[in-house]
Amino acid sequence: MSHAVLERPTAQQALSPEDQFERYDTIDTPKIVVIGFIAAIVTFAAIVGAQALYFAAYSVESTEKEVQAADALVEDALTKQSAKLSSYGWVDPQQGIVTIPVDDAMKLVLEEENSRKTSNENSIN
């Protein structure tokens, strides 16, 4: 079995602490600072970009929901109006005022006008 023997450095081989520090100081600090600074800027830009993208998508989504809600309200109002215009009902039962569908009312008005024109033509002749 062989054993490794550590030898003590001689006076010529012995380095001062400053020399030893310089010998192992191979880290490029300015380069690391620049890379770290650029990485921080890129990270910040990515965060701001993601936030802008999120708020743009949120704005579009909320606008679509508002439009859909408004469409539902308008459709509901139109359905109620259409039902009211196409149904029979009482406005005031005591006075005998009723509602009739618009189509029926238009036919009645047309018949009245035709009968009035006919009576006017007969009276002129």
CYANA upper distance limits for C-alpha pairs under 8 A (distance plus 0.5 A):
  9 PRO  CA     13 GLN  CA      5.88
  9 PRO  CA     14 ALA  CA      6.20
 10 THR  CA     14 ALA  CA      6.55
 15 LEU  CA     19 ASP  CA      6.30
 15 LEU  CA     20 GLN  CA      6.50
 16 SER  CA     20 GLN  CA      6.70
 17 PRO  CA     21 PHE  CA      6.60
 18 GLU  CA     22 GLU  CA      6.76
 19 ASP  CA     23 ARG  CA      6.59
 20 GLN  CA     24 TYR  CA      7.00
 21 PHE  CA     25 ASP  CA      6.40
 22 GLU  CA     26 THR  CA      8.32
 28 ASP  CA     32 ILE  CA      6.94
 29 THR  CA     33 VAL  CA      6.70
 30 PRO  CA     34 VAL  CA      6.71
 31 LYS  CA     35 ILE  CA      6.65
 32 ILE  CA     36 GLY  CA      6.50
 33 VAL  CA     37 PHE  CA      6.54
 34 VAL  CA     38 ILE  CA      6.63
 35 ILE  CA     39 ALA  CA      6.55
 36 GLY  CA     40 ALA  CA      6.64
 37 PHE  CA     41 ILE  CA      6.80
 38 ILE  CA     42 VAL  CA      6.66
 39 ALA  CA     43 THR  CA      6.54
 40 ALA  CA     44 PHE  CA      6.58
 41 ILE  CA     45 ALA  CA      6.61
 42 VAL  CA     46 ALA  CA      6.61
 43 THR  CA     47 ILE  CA      6.73
 44 PHE  CA     48 VAL  CA      6.69
 45 ALA  CA     49 GLY  CA      6.45
 46 ALA  CA     50 ALA  CA      6.53
 47 ILE  CA     51 GLN  CA      6.63
 48 VAL  CA     52 ALA  CA      6.62
 49 GLY  CA     53 LEU  CA      6.62
 50 ALA  CA     54 TYR  CA      6.60
 51 GLN  CA     55 PHE  CA      6.72
 52 ALA  CA     56 ALA  CA      6.62
 53 LEU  CA     57 ALA  CA      6.71
 54 TYR  CA     58 TYR  CA      6.52
 55 PHE  CA     59 SER  CA      6.49
 56 ALA  CA     60 VAL  CA      6.86
 57 ALA  CA     61 GLU  CA      6.61
 58 TYR  CA     62 SER  CA      6.53
 59 SER  CA     63 THR  CA      6.62
 60 VAL  CA     64 GLU  CA      6.74
 61 GLU  CA     65 LYS  CA      6.78
 62 SER  CA     66 GLU  CA      6.67
 63 THR  CA     67 VAL  CA      6.70
 64 GLU  CA     68 GLN  CA      6.62
 65 LYS  CA     69 ALA  CA      6.59
 66 GLU  CA     70 ALA  CA      6.61
 67 VAL  CA     71 ASP  CA      6.52
 68 GLN  CA     72 ALA  CA      6.67
 69 ALA  CA     73 LEU  CA      6.81
 70 ALA  CA     74 VAL  CA      6.64
 71 ASP  CA     75 GLU  CA      6.46
 72 ALA  CA     76 ASP  CA      6.56
 73 LEU  CA     77 ALA  CA      6.67
 74 VAL  CA     78 LEU  CA      6.59
 75 GLU  CA     79 THR  CA      6.59
 76 ASP  CA     80 LYS  CA      6.77
 77 ALA  CA     81 GLN  CA      6.65
 78 LEU  CA     82 SER  CA      6.43
 79 THR  CA     83 ALA  CA      6.59
 80 LYS  CA     84 LYS  CA      6.62
 81 GLN  CA     85 LEU  CA      6.56
 82 SER  CA     86 SER  CA      6.60
 83 ALA  CA     87 SER  CA      6.67
 84 LYS  CA    101 PRO  CA      8.47
 85 LEU  CA    100 ILE  CA      8.05
 85 LEU  CA    101 PRO  CA      5.87
 85 LEU  CA    102 VAL  CA      6.31
 86 SER  CA    100 ILE  CA      7.65
 86 SER  CA    101 PRO  CA      4.65
 86 SER  CA    102 VAL  CA      6.68
 86 SER  CA    103 ASP  CA      8.13
 87 SER  CA     99 THR  CA      7.95
 87 SER  CA    100 ILE  CA      6.58
 87 SER  CA    101 PRO  CA      5.66
 88 TYR  CA     98 VAL  CA      7.79
 88 TYR  CA     99 THR  CA      5.86
 88 TYR  CA    100 ILE  CA      5.13
 88 TYR  CA    101 PRO  CA      6.70
 89 GLY  CA     98 VAL  CA      6.16
 89 GLY  CA     99 THR  CA      5.60
 89 GLY  CA    100 ILE  CA      7.34
 90 TRP  CA     96 GLY  CA      8.20
 90 TRP  CA     97 ILE  CA      6.74
 90 TRP  CA     98 VAL  CA      4.83
 90 TRP  CA     99 THR  CA      6.49
 91 VAL  CA     96 GLY  CA      8.47
 91 VAL  CA     97 ILE  CA      5.91
 91 VAL  CA     98 VAL  CA      5.65
 91 VAL  CA     99 THR  CA      6.95
 92 ASP  CA     96 GLY  CA      6.48
 92 ASP  CA     97 ILE  CA      5.57
 92 ASP  CA     98 VAL  CA      7.34
 93 PRO  CA     97 ILE  CA      6.68
 93 PRO  CA     98 VAL  CA      7.97
100 ILE  CA    104 ASP  CA      7.15
100 ILE  CA    105 ALA  CA      6.98
101 PRO  CA    105 ALA  CA      6.78
102 VAL  CA    106 MET  CA      6.59
103 ASP  CA    107 LYS  CA      6.82
104 ASP  CA    108 LEU  CA      6.73
105 ALA  CA    109 VAL  CA      6.69
106 MET  CA    110 LEU  CA      6.63
107 LYS  CA    111 GLU  CA      6.63
108 LEU  CA    112 GLU  CA      6.65
109 VAL  CA    113 GLU  CA      6.67
110 LEU  CA    114 ASN  CA      6.62
111 GLU  CA    115 SER  CA      6.58
112 GLU  CA    116 ARG  CA      6.50
113 GLU  CA    117 LYS  CA      6.57
114 ASN  CA    118 THR  CA      6.60
115 SER  CA    119 SER  CA      6.60
116 ARG  CA    120 ASN  CA      6.59
117 LYS  CA    121 GLU  CA      6.60
118 THR  CA    122 ASN  CA      6.68
119 SER  CA    123 SER  CA      6.63
120 ASN  CA    124 ILE  CA      6.71
121 GLU  CA    125 ASN  CA      6.84
